[in-house]
Amino acid sequence: MCKHINNKHTRFPLYGCSMCHFSSRSTVSVSRHMANHGRAADSVGARAHVTKLCPSRKEHKKMKEMFEVCFGVKLS
């Protein structure tokens, strides 16, 4: 449910690339992006991977508000 709220309503990036500052709402987008690092990373022996980003307080508050509006449930 939280993924739906974020993907359709708040649109905060939840996943990031471990080799640069790229971030996205989906792991698929980050995985596609990391293919660009593949050739360069292999030459230096590094491996890129998807990282889960922690939402900021502002993002967390916005997601909480959207959840309460969508589902009429007050979260503490």
PDB file of N, CA, C and O in Angstrom, chain B, residues numbered from 101:
ATOM      1  N   MET B 101       0.812  -1.176   0.000  1.00  0.00           N
ATOM      2  CA  MET B 101       0.000   0.000   0.000  1.00  0.00           C
ATOM      3  C   MET B 101       0.872   1.263   0.000  1.00  0.00           C
ATOM      4  O   MET B 101       0.573   2.233  -0.696  1.00  0.00           O
ATOM      5  N   CYS B 102       1.936   1.237   0.777  1.00  0.00           N
ATOM      6  CA  CYS B 102       2.827   2.404   0.825  1.00  0.00           C
ATOM      7  C   CYS B 102       3.490   2.641  -0.525  1.00  0.00           C
ATOM      8  O   CYS B 102       3.685   3.788  -0.927  1.00  0.00           O
ATOM      9  N   LYS B 103       3.840   1.559  -1.234  1.00  0.00           N
ATOM     10  CA  LYS B 103       4.439   1.717  -2.561  1.00  0.00           C
ATOM     11  C   LYS B 103       3.456   2.399  -3.500  1.00  0.00           C
ATOM     12  O   LYS B 103       3.835   3.276  -4.276  1.00  0.00           O
ATOM     13  N   HIS B 104       2.172   1.987  -3.428  1.00  0.00           N
ATOM     14  CA  HIS B 104       1.152   2.608  -4.275  1.00  0.00           C
ATOM     15  C   HIS B 104       1.057   4.103  -3.982  1.00  0.00           C
ATOM     16  O   HIS B 104       1.048   4.923  -4.900  1.00  0.00           O
ATOM     17  N   ILE B 105       0.986   4.448  -2.716  1.00  0.00           N
ATOM     18  CA  ILE B 105       0.879   5.860  -2.340  1.00  0.00           C
ATOM     19  C   ILE B 105       2.071   6.637  -2.890  1.00  0.00           C
ATOM     20  O   ILE B 105       1.906   7.724  -3.443  1.00  0.00           O
ATOM     21  N   ASN B 106       3.259   6.084  -2.741  1.00  0.00           N
ATOM     22  CA  ASN B 106       4.441   6.793  -3.222  1.00  0.00           C
ATOM     23  C   ASN B 106       4.484   6.862  -4.744  1.00  0.00           C
ATOM     24  O   ASN B 106       4.778   7.920  -5.300  1.00  0.00           O
ATOM     25  N   ASN B 107       4.197   5.760  -5.426  1.00  0.00           N
ATOM     26  CA  ASN B 107       4.282   5.746  -6.886  1.00  0.00           C
ATOM     27  C   ASN B 107       3.223   6.606  -7.555  1.00  0.00           C
ATOM     28  O   ASN B 107       3.485   7.211  -8.594  1.00  0.00           O
ATOM     29  N   LYS B 108       2.041   6.669  -6.978  1.00  0.00           N
ATOM     30  CA  LYS B 108       0.942   7.385  -7.620  1.00  0.00           C
ATOM     31  C   LYS B 108       0.681   8.780  -7.055  1.00  0.00           C
ATOM     32  O   LYS B 108       0.098   9.616  -7.745  1.00  0.00           O
ATOM     33  N   HIS B 109       1.092   9.047  -5.831  1.00  0.00           N
ATOM     34  CA  HIS B 109       0.711  10.303  -5.193  1.00  0.00           C
ATOM     35  C   HIS B 109       1.901  11.169  -4.767  1.00  0.00           C
ATOM     36  O   HIS B 109       1.989  12.321  -5.193  1.00  0.00           O
ATOM     37  N   THR B 110       2.805  10.662  -3.954  1.00  0.00           N
ATOM     38  CA  THR B 110       3.887  11.499  -3.426  1.00  0.00           C
ATOM     39  C   THR B 110       5.117  11.521  -4.324  1.00  0.00           C
ATOM     40  O   THR B 110       5.781  12.553  -4.424  1.00  0.00           O
ATOM     41  N   ARG B 111       5.433  10.424  -4.969  1.00  0.00           N
ATOM     42  CA  ARG B 111       6.526  10.318  -5.954  1.00  0.00           C
ATOM     43  C   ARG B 111       7.917  10.639  -5.418  1.00  0.00           C
ATOM     44  O   ARG B 111       8.699  11.315  -6.085  1.00  0.00           O
ATOM     45  N   PHE B 112       8.226  10.160  -4.224  1.00  0.00           N
ATOM     46  CA  PHE B 112       9.569  10.324  -3.679  1.00  0.00           C
ATOM     47  C   PHE B 112      10.444   9.162  -4.130  1.00  0.00           C
ATOM     48  O   PHE B 112       9.962   8.031  -4.194  1.00  0.00           O
ATOM     49  N   PRO B 113      11.721   9.407  -4.448  1.00  0.00           N
ATOM     50  CA  PRO B 113      12.602   8.297  -4.817  1.00  0.00           C
ATOM     51  C   PRO B 113      12.899   7.421  -3.603  1.00  0.00           C
ATOM     52  O   PRO B 113      13.287   7.925  -2.548  1.00  0.00           O
ATOM     53  N   LEU B 114      12.717   6.120  -3.752  1.00  0.00           N
ATOM     54  CA  LEU B 114      12.946   5.181  -2.652  1.00  0.00           C
ATOM     55  C   LEU B 114      14.203   4.343  -2.842  1.00  0.00           C
ATOM     56  O   LEU B 114      14.680   3.719  -1.894  1.00  0.00           O
ATOM     57  N   TYR B 115      14.746   4.323  -4.065  1.00  0.00           N
ATOM     58  CA  TYR B 115      15.896   3.477  -4.367  1.00  0.00           C
ATOM     59  C   TYR B 115      16.965   4.311  -5.052  1.00  0.00           C
ATOM     60  O   TYR B 115      16.656   5.260  -5.774  1.00  0.00           O
ATOM     61  N   GLY B 116      18.224   3.954  -4.822  1.00  0.00           N
ATOM     62  CA  GLY B 116      19.317   4.713  -5.401  1.00  0.00           C
ATOM     63  C   GLY B 116      20.420   3.819  -5.929  1.00  0.00           C
ATOM     64  O   GLY B 116      20.479   2.628  -5.624  1.00  0.00           O
ATOM     65  N   CYS B 117      21.292   4.413  -6.726  1.00  0.00           N
ATOM     66  CA  CYS B 117      22.459   3.737  -7.279  1.00  0.00           C
ATOM     67  C   CYS B 117      23.600   3.865  -6.272  1.00  0.00           C
ATOM     68  O   CYS B 117      23.821   4.939  -5.712  1.00  0.00           O
ATOM     69  N   SER B 118      24.317   2.779  -6.046  1.00  0.00           N
ATOM     70  CA  SER B 118      25.408   2.798  -5.067  1.00  0.00           C
ATOM     71  C   SER B 118      26.664   3.497  -5.589  1.00  0.00           C
ATOM     72  O   SER B 118      27.585   3.770  -4.819  1.00  0.00           O
ATOM     73  N   MET B 119      26.708   3.787  -6.892  1.00  0.00           N
ATOM     74  CA  MET B 119      27.914   4.388  -7.465  1.00  0.00           C
ATOM     75  C   MET B 119      27.789   5.884  -7.764  1.00  0.00           C
ATOM     76  O   MET B 119      28.790   6.552  -8.021  1.00  0.00           O
ATOM     77  N   CYS B 120      26.564   6.406  -7.730  1.00  0.00           N
ATOM     78  CA  CYS B 120      26.377   7.831  -8.003  1.00  0.00           C
ATOM     79  C   CYS B 120      25.123   8.315  -7.271  1.00  0.00           C
ATOM     80  O   CYS B 120      24.593   7.603  -6.418  1.00  0.00           O
ATOM     81  N   HIS B 121      24.653   9.503  -7.594  1.00  0.00           N
ATOM     82  CA  HIS B 121      23.515  10.093  -6.886  1.00  0.00           C
ATOM     83  C   HIS B 121      22.180   9.846  -7.573  1.00  0.00           C
ATOM     84  O   HIS B 121      21.184  10.468  -7.205  1.00  0.00           O
ATOM     85  N   PHE B 122      22.130   8.951  -8.565  1.00  0.00           N
ATOM     86  CA  PHE B 122      20.871   8.662  -9.251  1.00  0.00           C
ATOM     87  C   PHE B 122      19.903   7.977  -8.296  1.00  0.00           C
ATOM     88  O   PHE B 122      20.298   7.093  -7.537  1.00  0.00           O
ATOM     89  N   SER B 123      18.634   8.384  -8.333  1.00  0.00           N
ATOM     90  CA  SER B 123      17.605   7.737  -7.516  1.00  0.00           C
ATOM     91  C   SER B 123      16.295   7.697  -8.291  1.00  0.00           C
ATOM     92  O   SER B 123      16.084   8.472  -9.223  1.00  0.00           O
ATOM     93  N   SER B 124      15.420   6.779  -7.889  1.00  0.00           N
ATOM     94  CA  SER B 124      14.154   6.588  -8.580  1.00  0.00           C
ATOM     95  C   SER B 124      13.139   5.957  -7.641  1.00  0.00           C
ATOM     96  O   SER B 124      13.483   5.499  -6.551  1.00  0.00           O
ATOM     97  N   ARG B 125      11.876   5.936  -8.078  1.00  0.00           N
ATOM     98  CA  ARG B 125      10.825   5.295  -7.292  1.00  0.00           C
ATOM     99  C   ARG B 125      10.816   3.783  -7.463  1.00  0.00           C
ATOM    100  O   ARG B 125      10.193   3.084  -6.664  1.00  0.00           O
ATOM    101  N   SER B 126      11.493   3.256  -8.489  1.00  0.00           N
ATOM    102  CA  SER B 126      11.443   1.812  -8.734  1.00  0.00           C
ATOM    103  C   SER B 126      12.836   1.203  -8.855  1.00  0.00           C
ATOM    104  O   SER B 126      13.778   1.845  -9.318  1.00  0.00           O
ATOM    105  N   THR B 127      12.940  -0.050  -8.427  1.00  0.00           N
ATOM    106  CA  THR B 127      14.216  -0.758  -8.548  1.00  0.00           C
ATOM    107  C   THR B 127      14.549  -1.017 -10.009  1.00  0.00           C
ATOM    108  O   THR B 127      15.723  -1.074 -10.373  1.00  0.00           O
ATOM    109  N   VAL B 128      13.534  -1.175 -10.850  1.00  0.00           N
ATOM    110  CA  VAL B 128      13.764  -1.434 -12.275  1.00  0.00           C
ATOM    111  C   VAL B 128      14.506  -0.263 -12.917  1.00  0.00           C
ATOM    112  O   VAL B 128      15.462  -0.465 -13.665  1.00  0.00           O
ATOM    113  N   SER B 129      14.069   0.946 -12.627  1.00  0.00           N
ATOM    114  CA  SER B 129      14.729   2.132 -13.192  1.00  0.00           C
ATOM    115  C   SER B 129      16.178   2.235 -12.739  1.00  0.00           C
ATOM    116  O   SER B 129      17.061   2.569 -13.529  1.00  0.00           O
ATOM    117  N   VAL B 130      16.417   1.949 -11.469  1.00  0.00           N
ATOM    118  CA  VAL B 130      17.784   2.019 -10.946  1.00  0.00           C
ATOM    119  C   VAL B 130      18.633   0.913 -11.566  1.00  0.00           C
ATOM    120  O   VAL B 130      19.793   1.144 -11.908  1.00  0.00           O
ATOM    121  N   SER B 131      18.072  -0.276 -11.712  1.00  0.00           N
ATOM    122  CA  SER B 131      18.814  -1.383 -12.330  1.00  0.00           C
ATOM    123  C   SER B 131      19.193  -1.046 -13.765  1.00  0.00           C
ATOM    124  O   SER B 131      20.320  -1.306 -14.188  1.00  0.00           O
ATOM    125  N   ARG B 132      18.254  -0.465 -14.522  1.00  0.00           N
ATOM    126  CA  ARG B 132      18.543  -0.054 -15.898  1.00  0.00           C
ATOM    127  C   ARG B 132      19.646   1.002 -15.917  1.00  0.00           C
ATOM    128  O   ARG B 132      20.559   0.944 -16.740  1.00  0.00           O
ATOM    129  N   HIS B 133      19.552   1.953 -15.013  1.00  0.00           N
ATOM    130  CA  HIS B 133      20.569   3.001 -14.919  1.00  0.00           C
ATOM    131  C   HIS B 133      21.940   2.394 -14.629  1.00  0.00           C
ATOM    132  O   HIS B 133      22.942   2.810 -15.210  1.00  0.00           O
ATOM    133  N   MET B 134      21.982   1.410 -13.730  1.00  0.00           N
ATOM    134  CA  MET B 134      23.260   0.830 -13.319  1.00  0.00           C
ATOM    135  C   MET B 134      23.934   0.050 -14.437  1.00  0.00           C
ATOM    136  O   MET B 134      25.140  -0.186 -14.381  1.00  0.00           O
ATOM    137  N   ALA B 135      23.180  -0.352 -15.445  1.00  0.00           N
ATOM    138  CA  ALA B 135      23.797  -1.015 -16.593  1.00  0.00           C
ATOM    139  C   ALA B 135      24.812  -0.081 -17.247  1.00  0.00           C
ATOM    140  O   ALA B 135      25.795  -0.540 -17.829  1.00  0.00           O
ATOM    141  N   ASN B 136      24.580   1.222 -17.151  1.00  0.00           N
ATOM    142  CA  ASN B 136      25.539   2.202 -17.684  1.00  0.00           C
ATOM    143  C   ASN B 136      26.859   2.160 -16.929  1.00  0.00           C
ATOM    144  O   ASN B 136      27.916   2.421 -17.505  1.00  0.00           O
ATOM    145  N   HIS B 137      26.803   1.835 -15.646  1.00  0.00           N
ATOM    146  CA  HIS B 137      28.016   1.734 -14.845  1.00  0.00           C
ATOM    147  C   HIS B 137      28.736   0.412 -15.105  1.00  0.00           C
ATOM    148  O   HIS B 137      29.933   0.297 -14.841  1.00  0.00           O
ATOM    149  N   GLY B 138      28.032  -0.563 -15.609  1.00  0.00           N
ATOM    150  CA  GLY B 138      28.571  -1.912 -15.770  1.00  0.00           C
ATOM    151  C   GLY B 138      29.916  -1.976 -16.452  1.00  0.00           C
ATOM    152  O   GLY B 138      30.843  -2.598 -15.934  1.00  0.00           O
ATOM    153  N   ARG B 139      30.039  -1.350 -17.595  1.00  0.00           N
ATOM    154  CA  ARG B 139      31.298  -1.412 -18.349  1.00  0.00           C
ATOM    155  C   ARG B 139      32.435  -0.738 -17.586  1.00  0.00           C
ATOM    156  O   ARG B 139      33.534  -1.285 -17.497  1.00  0.00           O
ATOM    157  N   ALA B 140      32.177   0.429 -17.044  1.00  0.00           N
ATOM    158  CA  ALA B 140      33.211   1.156 -16.303  1.00  0.00           C
ATOM    159  C   ALA B 140      33.547   0.445 -14.997  1.00  0.00           C
ATOM    160  O   ALA B 140      34.713   0.377 -14.608  1.00  0.00           O
ATOM    161  N   ALA B 141      32.535  -0.081 -14.322  1.00  0.00           N
ATOM    162  CA  ALA B 141      32.752  -0.740 -13.032  1.00  0.00           C
ATOM    163  C   ALA B 141      33.554  -2.024 -13.198  1.00  0.00           C
ATOM    164  O   ALA B 141      34.418  -2.325 -12.374  1.00  0.00           O
ATOM    165  N   ASP B 142      33.278  -2.780 -14.252  1.00  0.00           N
ATOM    166  CA  ASP B 142      34.007  -4.027 -14.468  1.00  0.00           C
ATOM    167  C   ASP B 142      35.494  -3.779 -14.671  1.00  0.00           C
ATOM    168  O   ASP B 142      36.323  -4.605 -14.289  1.00  0.00           O
ATOM    169  N   SER B 143      35.836  -2.639 -15.275  1.00  0.00           N
ATOM    170  CA  SER B 143      37.246  -2.361 -15.537  1.00  0.00           C
ATOM    171  C   SER B 143      38.025  -2.052 -14.257  1.00  0.00           C
ATOM    172  O   SER B 143      39.243  -2.232 -14.220  1.00  0.00           O
ATOM    173  N   VAL B 144      37.341  -1.590 -13.213  1.00  0.00           N
ATOM    174  CA  VAL B 144      38.030  -1.309 -11.948  1.00  0.00           C
ATOM    175  C   VAL B 144      37.659  -2.310 -10.852  1.00  0.00           C
ATOM    176  O   VAL B 144      38.123  -2.194  -9.718  1.00  0.00           O
ATOM    177  N   GLY B 145      36.832  -3.279 -11.191  1.00  0.00           N
ATOM    178  CA  GLY B 145      36.462  -4.321 -10.232  1.00  0.00           C
ATOM    179  C   GLY B 145      35.365  -3.933  -9.260  1.00  0.00           C
ATOM    180  O   GLY B 145      35.124  -4.651  -8.289  1.00  0.00           O
ATOM    181  N   ALA B 146      34.694  -2.815  -9.499  1.00  0.00           N
ATOM    182  CA  ALA B 146      33.602  -2.387  -8.608  1.00  0.00           C
ATOM    183  C   ALA B 146      32.280  -2.969  -9.091  1.00  0.00           C
ATOM    184  O   ALA B 146      32.127  -3.283 -10.272  1.00  0.00           O
ATOM    185  N   ARG B 147      31.338  -3.107  -8.187  1.00  0.00           N
ATOM    186  CA  ARG B 147      30.005  -3.603  -8.536  1.00  0.00           C
ATOM    187  C   ARG B 147      28.963  -2.601  -8.044  1.00  0.00           C
ATOM    188  O   ARG B 147      28.960  -2.222  -6.873  1.00  0.00           O
ATOM    189  N   ALA B 148      28.091  -2.179  -8.935  1.00  0.00           N
ATOM    190  CA  ALA B 148      26.997  -1.283  -8.552  1.00  0.00           C
ATOM    191  C   ALA B 148      25.840  -2.116  -8.031  1.00  0.00           C
ATOM    192  O   ALA B 148      25.629  -3.240  -8.487  1.00  0.00           O
ATOM    193  N   HIS B 149      25.093  -1.582  -7.087  1.00  0.00           N
ATOM    194  CA  HIS B 149      23.903  -2.273  -6.601  1.00  0.00           C
ATOM    195  C   HIS B 149      22.835  -1.251  -6.194  1.00  0.00           C
ATOM    196  O   HIS B 149      23.128  -0.082  -5.944  1.00  0.00           O
ATOM    197  N   VAL B 150      21.595  -1.732  -6.137  1.00  0.00           N
ATOM    198  CA  VAL B 150      20.465  -0.890  -5.754  1.00  0.00           C
ATOM    199  C   VAL B 150      20.474  -0.722  -4.242  1.00  0.00           C
ATOM    200  O   VAL B 150      20.608  -1.698  -3.505  1.00  0.00           O
ATOM    201  N   THR B 151      20.331   0.509  -3.784  1.00  0.00           N
ATOM    202  CA  THR B 151      20.245   0.759  -2.346  1.00  0.00           C
ATOM    203  C   THR B 151      18.870   1.329  -2.020  1.00  0.00           C
ATOM    204  O   THR B 151      18.299   2.079  -2.811  1.00  0.00           O
ATOM    205  N   LYS B 152      18.348   0.976  -0.870  1.00  0.00           N
ATOM    206  CA  LYS B 152      17.056   1.508  -0.423  1.00  0.00           C
ATOM    207  C   LYS B 152      17.323   2.801   0.333  1.00  0.00           C
ATOM    208  O   LYS B 152      18.100   2.824   1.288  1.00  0.00           O
ATOM    209  N   LEU B 153      16.678   3.871  -0.098  1.00  0.00           N
ATOM    210  CA  LEU B 153      16.875   5.176   0.518  1.00  0.00           C
ATOM    211  C   LEU B 153      15.905   5.370   1.675  1.00  0.00           C
ATOM    212  O   LEU B 153      14.754   4.939   1.610  1.00  0.00           O
ATOM    213  N   CYS B 154      16.370   6.011   2.715  1.00  0.00           N
ATOM    214  CA  CYS B 154      15.502   6.348   3.845  1.00  0.00           C
ATOM    215  C   CYS B 154      14.814   7.668   3.526  1.00  0.00           C
ATOM    216  O   CYS B 154      15.478   8.646   3.180  1.00  0.00           O
ATOM    217  N   PRO B 155      13.501   7.706   3.638  1.00  0.00           N
ATOM    218  CA  PRO B 155      12.820   8.974   3.352  1.00  0.00           C
ATOM    219  C   PRO B 155      13.176  10.029   4.395  1.00  0.00           C
ATOM    220  O   PRO B 155      13.389   9.717   5.567  1.00  0.00           O
ATOM    221  N   SER B 156      13.234  11.266   3.954  1.00  0.00           N
ATOM    222  CA  SER B 156      13.482  12.368   4.888  1.00  0.00           C
ATOM    223  C   SER B 156      12.247  12.544   5.769  1.00  0.00           C
ATOM    224  O   SER B 156      11.199  11.956   5.502  1.00  0.00           O
ATOM    225  N   ARG B 157      12.372  13.337   6.799  1.00  0.00           N
ATOM    226  CA  ARG B 157      11.211  13.589   7.678  1.00  0.00           C
ATOM    227  C   ARG B 157      10.064  14.210   6.887  1.00  0.00           C
ATOM    228  O   ARG B 157       8.898  13.876   7.094  1.00  0.00           O
ATOM    229  N   LYS B 158      10.412  15.113   5.984  1.00  0.00           N
ATOM    230  CA  LYS B 158       9.393  15.770   5.162  1.00  0.00           C
ATOM    231  C   LYS B 158       8.681  14.741   4.281  1.00  0.00           C
ATOM    232  O   LYS B 158       7.453  14.744   4.188  1.00  0.00           O
ATOM    233  N   GLU B 159       9.451  13.865   3.637  1.00  0.00           N
ATOM    234  CA  GLU B 159       8.860  12.831   2.786  1.00  0.00           C
ATOM    235  C   GLU B 159       8.014  11.863   3.610  1.00  0.00           C
ATOM    236  O   GLU B 159       6.922  11.477   3.196  1.00  0.00           O
ATOM    237  N   HIS B 160       8.522  11.478   4.772  1.00  0.00           N
ATOM    238  CA  HIS B 160       7.791  10.560   5.650  1.00  0.00           C
ATOM    239  C   HIS B 160       6.464  11.188   6.076  1.00  0.00           C
ATOM    240  O   HIS B 160       5.431  10.518   6.079  1.00  0.00           O
ATOM    241  N   LYS B 161       6.491  12.463   6.433  1.00  0.00           N
ATOM    242  CA  LYS B 161       5.274  13.165   6.849  1.00  0.00           C
ATOM    243  C   LYS B 161       4.267  13.216   5.701  1.00  0.00           C
ATOM    244  O   LYS B 161       3.074  12.997   5.913  1.00  0.00           O
ATOM    245  N   LYS B 162       4.745  13.506   4.481  1.00  0.00           N
ATOM    246  CA  LYS B 162       3.862  13.578   3.315  1.00  0.00           C
ATOM    247  C   LYS B 162       3.235  12.216   3.031  1.00  0.00           C
ATOM    248  O   LYS B 162       2.043  12.142   2.732  1.00  0.00           O
ATOM    249  N   MET B 163       4.013  11.137   3.119  1.00  0.00           N
ATOM    250  CA  MET B 163       3.475   9.794   2.890  1.00  0.00           C
ATOM    251  C   MET B 163       2.424   9.457   3.944  1.00  0.00           C
ATOM    252  O   MET B 163       1.388   8.872   3.631  1.00  0.00           O
ATOM    253  N   LYS B 164       2.693   9.825   5.183  1.00  0.00           N
ATOM    254  CA  LYS B 164       1.749   9.580   6.277  1.00  0.00           C
ATOM    255  C   LYS B 164       0.442  10.333   6.025  1.00  0.00           C
ATOM    256  O   LYS B 164      -0.641   9.775   6.198  1.00  0.00           O
ATOM    257  N   GLU B 165       0.545  11.601   5.616  1.00  0.00           N
ATOM    258  CA  GLU B 165      -0.646  12.399   5.320  1.00  0.00           C
ATOM    259  C   GLU B 165      -1.450  11.789   4.179  1.00  0.00           C
ATOM    260  O   GLU B 165      -2.677  11.727   4.251  1.00  0.00           O
ATOM    261  N   MET B 166      -0.772  11.338   3.128  1.00  0.00           N
ATOM    262  CA  MET B 166      -1.463  10.721   1.990  1.00  0.00           C
ATOM    263  C   MET B 166      -2.164   9.439   2.414  1.00  0.00           C
ATOM    264  O   MET B 166      -3.285   9.177   1.977  1.00  0.00           O
ATOM    265  N   PHE B 167      -1.528   8.646   3.249  1.00  0.00           N
ATOM    266  CA  PHE B 167      -2.122   7.409   3.749  1.00  0.00           C
ATOM    267  C   PHE B 167      -3.405   7.726   4.514  1.00  0.00           C
ATOM    268  O   PHE B 167      -4.430   7.070   4.327  1.00  0.00           O
ATOM    269  N   GLU B 168      -3.336   8.736   5.377  1.00  0.00           N
ATOM    270  CA  GLU B 168      -4.505   9.111   6.176  1.00  0.00           C
ATOM    271  C   GLU B 168      -5.641   9.626   5.300  1.00  0.00           C
ATOM    272  O   GLU B 168      -6.805   9.317   5.556  1.00  0.00           O
ATOM    273  N   VAL B 169      -5.319  10.410   4.268  1.00  0.00           N
ATOM    274  CA  VAL B 169      -6.339  10.928   3.359  1.00  0.00           C
ATOM    275  C   VAL B 169      -6.955   9.795   2.538  1.00  0.00           C
ATOM    276  O   VAL B 169      -8.175   9.716   2.399  1.00  0.00           O
ATOM    277  N   CYS B 170      -6.112   8.923   1.997  1.00  0.00           N
ATOM    278  CA  CYS B 170      -6.597   7.841   1.128  1.00  0.00           C
ATOM    279  C   CYS B 170      -7.425   6.808   1.880  1.00  0.00           C
ATOM    280  O   CYS B 170      -8.426   6.313   1.362  1.00  0.00           O
ATOM    281  N   PHE B 171      -7.011   6.485   3.092  1.00  0.00           N
ATOM    282  CA  PHE B 171      -7.625   5.355   3.786  1.00  0.00           C
ATOM    283  C   PHE B 171      -8.407   5.743   5.037  1.00  0.00           C
ATOM    284  O   PHE B 171      -8.999   4.878   5.683  1.00  0.00           O
ATOM    285  N   GLY B 172      -8.420   7.016   5.386  1.00  0.00           N
ATOM    286  CA  GLY B 172      -9.191   7.478   6.528  1.00  0.00           C
ATOM    287  C   GLY B 172      -8.750   6.902   7.856  1.00  0.00           C
ATOM    288  O   GLY B 172      -9.533   6.825   8.803  1.00  0.00           O
ATOM    289  N   VAL B 173      -7.493   6.500   7.922  1.00  0.00           N
ATOM    290  CA  VAL B 173      -6.947   5.917   9.150  1.00  0.00           C
ATOM    291  C   VAL B 173      -5.929   6.895   9.712  1.00  0.00           C
ATOM    292  O   VAL B 173      -5.005   7.303   9.009  1.00  0.00           O
ATOM    293  N   LYS B 174      -6.090   7.267  10.956  1.00  0.00           N
ATOM    294  CA  LYS B 174      -5.156   8.192  11.613  1.00  0.00           C
ATOM    295  C   LYS B 174      -3.957   7.405  12.125  1.00  0.00           C
ATOM    296  O   LYS B 174      -4.110   6.514  12.960  1.00  0.00           O
ATOM    297  N   LEU B 175      -2.775   7.725  11.634  1.00  0.00           N
ATOM    298  CA  LEU B 175      -1.547   7.061  12.073  1.00  0.00           C
ATOM    299  C   LEU B 175      -0.914   7.871  13.193  1.00  0.00           C
ATOM    300  O   LEU B 175      -0.945   9.101  13.177  1.00  0.00           O
ATOM    301  N   SER B 176      -0.343   7.177  14.157  1.00  0.00           N
ATOM    302  CA  SER B 176       0.289   7.893  15.274  1.00  0.00           C
ATOM    303  C   SER B 176       1.746   8.160  14.994  1.00  0.00           C
ATOM    304  O   SER B 176       2.436   8.753  15.824  1.00  0.00           O
TER     305      SER B 176
END
